[in-house]
Amino acid sequence: MELKALNLSINDGVATITINRPKALNAINKDVMDELKYLFIDGGLDAHALMGVIITGSGDKAFVAGADITEFTSVTKEEGSNLSEKGHNVYNAIEAFSIPVLAAVNGFSLGGGNELAMACHIRIASENARFGQPEVNLGLIPGYAGTQRLVQLIGKGRALELLMTADMIDAPTALHYGLVTHVTSAETLMETAEKIIRKIGSKGPEAIQRTIECVNAYFDKAEDGFKKEIDLFGHMLTTDECKEGVQAFLEKRKANFRS
Ligand code: DAK
């Protein structure tokens, strides 16, 4: 698939996806969603060939300022629900991706854009970042799981206040709330993002994949995350990856998981 709304670059195992609609503050239109689907569901990104993925926005003003409001008009109830379900599927695939996906939030992170950031495993922000779920300003509610993931990340009280007031919070507040894990200057955002991905990339790849699975299971009502951890712990002990990690410790050398 030819990418139009996204830029994809791959540098030594780290993929960077840049949402590239700066004139509309990188708002998520149909093309953006289709291309994310291609990358994360239809095999456009080969997780086995990568150590991680960074998602960011083009320009210095916005990560993503929400879903593209110009596409909201004349949608029937059924079409709206179908669009919402499609977004849920794409964002669920990002959340379940087997290698770390990090949102490097470089400006406005609003509505469907903030929902995208929240589907990523890790979020870091530049000092000028602003976060919010302004759907109620439009007489709407979030459609890409914002009512669920915001509660998971920052708790019910703070989530309800942000969802009902449509207030934006700045980067230090997002850090204080636990919505992001680091705040950097705009200049060092991507460098910091890459450093985190490369650090994770030096660990056992299957251990990272299974960690993601176990953590996601905590929030999945159909799963017993505790049981999943017990099962996968047993499995991991039998892997070559674990043998290499333990052997490297005993031989006082750095483990080499990717040879
Ligand atoms: N959609 C389309 N265009 C957008 C946009 C958006 N979300 N956000 C900004 N733009 C465009 C502006 O219209 C403007 O275009 P021009 O006038 O230059 O042609 C350009 O980007 C620059 O924006 P501003 O001139 O407004 O820039 P400011 O610095 O003055 O303001 C702002 C920045 C981020 C505060 C402001 O642009 C703003 O309030 N933007 C809208 C934020 C927002 O309400 N976003 C939508 C949240 S609701 C659905 C599923 C999910 C959703 C909806 C439906 N279905 C399943 C159907 C989710 C909805 C949302 O995300």
Boltz pocket constraint, residues with backbone or C-beta under 6 A from the ligand:
constraints:
  - pocket:
      binder: B
      contacts: [[A, 22], [A, 23], [A, 24], [A, 25], [A, 27], [A, 65], [A, 66], [A, 67], [A, 68], [A, 69], [A, 70], [A, 72], [A, 75], [A, 79], [A, 80], [A, 81], [A, 82], [A, 83], [A, 84], [A, 85], [A, 87], [A, 108], [A, 110], [A, 111], [A, 112], [A, 113], [A, 134], [A, 135], [A, 137], [A, 138], [A, 141], [A, 142], [A, 143], [A, 144]]
      max_distance: 6.0
